[in-house]
């Protein structure tokens, strides 16, 4: 029987917490490139100006959703301000044609062209880890929608292992029966029509085909991680199911009753961007970025 203090999210709070520490202007991110599979791939890298290079730092990769970009994810999800407060490096890669090849029926040009995005992300981790003195036990990946599906696929293939993933509003479109052991913190709105929580075809957005139920996707990771039965906590519209697993891993699912296809606590889209990117207004019931970091920081890879 596993015995460990239960993880509790400290981020089920009012939206004002999103703005903590955002008064100071962060240093600008850098646009960098690398060659992978005969393609030049671009990514933004943010390292706080005062983050020492003497000690290895955590790394978070943030994958944009379909029709998005690294710069859009940087603006919307507020990881730079959190990096300033917490001392970590954040990378925002660009998918091909504003998409990621997450396998199955997902998604867009990256899928149609057979882009090796898992290989690209593995190479990106290695390049950044060497250049930025990254703690290899504290490499994490999160993503929105198509980016969330890509994070799941990456964890399934695990070419360069990550300690934990944090998919938001995403799931698999094809089964991964034997994923690599990894901690998972998934966030999903129960009113999501683009990637329905219960699985099946979308009734909103442009994706064709059928999604797997979110719970089915997580069950595969709970099996790989050899988890205990989940414990449930509820706070208003937010319900969190936590399964403690071997080697200090956890698999956690947080759902929000009234939330659609969105990143909770993010910057709402306006103007042409709102019409281009098919997402719902951000929920104010949760600050997803802070909640994800609360999870990541206590889940390094086992020794």
HELIX and SHEET records of a PDB file:
HELIX    1   1 UNK A   15  UNK A   19  5                                   5    
HELIX    2   2 UNK A   70  UNK A   77  1                                   8    
HELIX    3   3 UNK A   79  UNK A   86  1                                   8    
HELIX    4   4 UNK A  108  UNK A  112  1                                   5    
HELIX    5   5 UNK A  117  UNK A  132  1                                  16    
HELIX    6   6 UNK A  146  UNK A  157  1                                  12    
HELIX    7   7 UNK A  214  UNK A  225  1                                  12    
HELIX    8   8 UNK A  246  UNK A  248  5                                   3    
HELIX    9   9 UNK A  271  UNK A  276  1                                   6    
HELIX   10  10 UNK A  288  UNK A  296  1                                   9    
SHEET    1   A10 UNK A  30  UNK A  36  0                                        
SHEET    2   A10 UNK A  39  UNK A  47 -1                                        
SHEET    3   A10 UNK A  88  UNK A  93 -1                                        
SHEET    4   A10 UNK A  57  UNK A  63  1                                        
SHEET    5   A10 UNK A 134  UNK A 144  1                                        
SHEET    6   A10 UNK A 164  UNK A 168  1                                        
SHEET    7   A10 UNK A 183  UNK A 189  1                                        
SHEET    8   A10 UNK A 250  UNK A 256  1                                        
SHEET    9   A10 UNK A 238  UNK A 244 -1                                        
SHEET   10   A10 UNK A 231  UNK A 235 -1                                        
SHEET    1   B 2 UNK A 200  UNK A 201  0                                        
SHEET    2   B 2 UNK A 210  UNK A 211 -1                                        
END                                                                             
